């Protein structure tokens, strides 16, 4: 299998590290917080990180497309390229805005619609997660591998809730309760990108979430796969980052997780 051009991973790493520097610096200097929805926040830091990313990519790869969370205009407008960078400038914005140190920047490069390179950086723990299609996944240069947990009863799971949680409270809690009744424990950290990295690292055994965006999962899903894990839609379908839902696991508990979802009460 031909590996991607090494300049792509180097660029992804450079951008998420720069984003981490911005995030940490602005925690000290302060930042403005605005609302995109009732509970959906955006900060000056989200925008600053995204502008940095778009400017750097437009300079190095002017023919590439960019899909990012916050800005619909600026450097990197759609060109129907084979190459598309998918960027979340600050995954865990709510955590960040409240001073909770669980957040990151996430960047993937898709080639012909499939993620080939991914980098995610957690600046508070100084953990850099990377993955390349066919080349493995790593954290700070050490190879990652998913856990060997074989049953849900022995599994530590993680999930997230969408920004319209107030309108979907009953079905979301129904599914959460179904997993809580079968797993060792369930956590909710507030950063889908880090949730996926932690599955890849064997810290979590499985993750499920719905109402996601491509920038939430493009890099993390690749890292899970390259760490030996399995990714599908919540209905067991082939993973599609545009489908807005996924299950990620160590592979061994994946079918059991899909079965819980299938039989959970009050599905959305």
N, C-alpha and C positions, 0 to 999 in steps of 0.2 A: 504494500500500500504506500502510495506517495504521500509524504507528509507535507503540510502547508509550508509556504515560504516562511522561514524563521523570522523575517522582519514583521510578519503579522502578529505573532505572539509577543515579540519585543515591544511593538507599538501598544498592544493591549495592556501589557504590564505597565508600561510607562504612563499610560493614561490613568489607570486605576490607582497607581501610586501617587500621581499628582493630585487626583481627586481626594485621596486620603489626607494628603498634606493640607489641602484647602479645608476639608472637614474639621481637622484637628485645630487648625489655626483659628477658624471662625468660632469654634467652641469657646475660645478664650476672648476673642474680640467682640463677640455678640453678632446677632443677625436678626433680620426681619422675618416674621412668620405671617403667611397669608393662608386663606382657605380656597381650595378648589371645589369643595363640597361641604356638607354638614360637618363631617369629621375628617375629611381628606385635606391634609396640610401640604403646603409647599413653602420652602424657605428660600432666602437669597442664596443659600449654599447650593441647593439643587440647581438653580439657574447658573451660578458661577461655574460649577463643575461641568455642566452640559455645554456651556459656551466654550470652555477650554477644550473639551473633547471635540466638538464640531470644528473648531478652528484648526486643531492639530491634524485631524483626519482630512479636512479639506485641503490642507497644505501638502500632505504626503500622498494622499490617494484621491485626487480631485474627481476621478471618474467613479468612485464608489458611492453607494447610497448609505444613508444614516437614518436609523429609526431610534429615537430617544424619547424619554418620557415627557419632558416639559415643553420643548419649543417646536413649533411647526414651521418656523421660518429661520433663516440664517444659513451659514455655510453648510453644505451637505444636503442640498435639495435632491429629490428623487430623480434618478437618471435611468431607471430600469436596468441597472447594472447587475451582473452576476454576483457582485460582492455587496453585502449589506452588513454594516456594523450596527449592533443592537445594544444600546447603552442605558443603564439605569444610574443616574449620577449620584443618587443617595437612596439606597434601598434601606428602609427603616426610618423614614422621615419623621414619623410620629415619635419613635424612640429618641431620635436626635433632638427634636424640638423640646422634649421633656428632660433632656440630660441623661437618658438611659444609654449606656455604652454598648448598644447592639445595633450596628448599622454598617454599611459597606458601599462600595461602588462595584458595579458589575458590567462587563463588556464582552460581547461575543462577536465573532465574525462569521457570518453565514456565506457560503459559496454555493450557488445554485440551490438556495433554499434550505440548506442544512448547515448547522453550526459545525465549524471545523476548528475553531480556536476560541478559548474562553479564559478570562481572568477575573478574579474577584478578590478585592482587598479589604480586610477588616483592620482599620488603622489603630483601633484601641488595643487589639491583641497582637498587632504587627504580623498578621497571618495573610500570606499571599497564596491563594488557591489558583492553580492553572490546569488547563487541559488542552490537549490537541488530539484530534481524531486519529485513532490508531497508535498513539504514542504514550498513552497513560495520563494519569492525573497526579498532581503533586501539591503539597503545601510547604512553602519555603524550601523547595527542592527535594523534600522527602516524598517518596511514592505513597499514594493513598490507596486504600482498599476498603471496601464495604465490610460490615460486620458479618459474623458467622451465625448470628441468632436465627434459630430455626422455627420458633413458634411465636405467635402473637403474645402469649402469656408471658414470655420472657423479653418482650420487645419494649423499647422506649421509642415512642412515636412523637411526631410534631405536626402541627397544622397551623393554619392562619385563617383569619376571617376577613371578608371583603368590606369595603367602605360603606356598602349599603346593608351592613349587618343588622341595623335596626329594623329594616323591612323584611329580613329573612331569618329572624331570630329563632323561630320554632324549628324549621328544617335544619338549620345549622347546628343547633343544640341537640337535635335528634341524632344526627350523625356523630357529633362529638361524643355523646353519651354512649352510642353503640360501640365506639372504639374504646372508650374509657372502661366499659364493662368487660373487655376482652384482653386488653394490653396490660403490661406492668404499670405503665404510666404514659400520660400524654402531656406534652408541653406546647406552649405558644410563645414564640420569641419576637415576632413582628418583623422578620426579614426573610422572605422566601429564598433569596439568594444564599444567605447563610444557612438556612434550613437544609438546602440541597447540598451545600458543602459539607455540612455535618453528617449527612447520610453517607456521602462519599468517604468521609474520614472514619466512619464506623461509630460516631458518637450518638447518632440516631440510627434506628433500624429501618424506619419508614416515615414518609411524609405524604400528606394529601392536602390539596387545597383547590378551591374553585374560584372563578372570577379573577383569574390572573391575566397579566399582560405579557407579551413576548419579552420585554426587557426585564421582567421579574425572573424569568426562568431560562432564557436561551443559554447563558454561560453555565449556570448551575446544573442544568440537565446534562449537558455534555460532560461536565466533570464527574457526575454520578456514573454515567455510562462508562467513562474511561477508568473509573475506579472499580468496575466490575458489577455495578448495580443495574437495575432495570427501571425503565420509565415507560408509563403508558398513560392514556387518558383515564379518568375515573370510571369509565365504562369498559375499560380493557382495550380500547381502541389504540391504534398506533399513535404514539406521541406526536402532537402538533402544537408548537408553541403559540400558535394563533387560536387554539381551541379553548383557551381560558380555564382549563382544568387539568390536573395531573395527579398521578400516584408515582412516587419514587421510593424505591426500597433496595434492600440488599439482595433481592431476587428470591430468597428463600421464603419470605413471608408475603410475597406480592399477591399471590392468588388468594390468600386468606384475607388480605386487606380489601381486595376487590369484592370478595364475598360479603364482607361486613358492609361495604358501601351499597351493594346491590340490595341487601335486606334491611338497611337502616330505615327507621320510620321517618315519615315526613320529608322525603327527598325533594330537593329543588328541581 
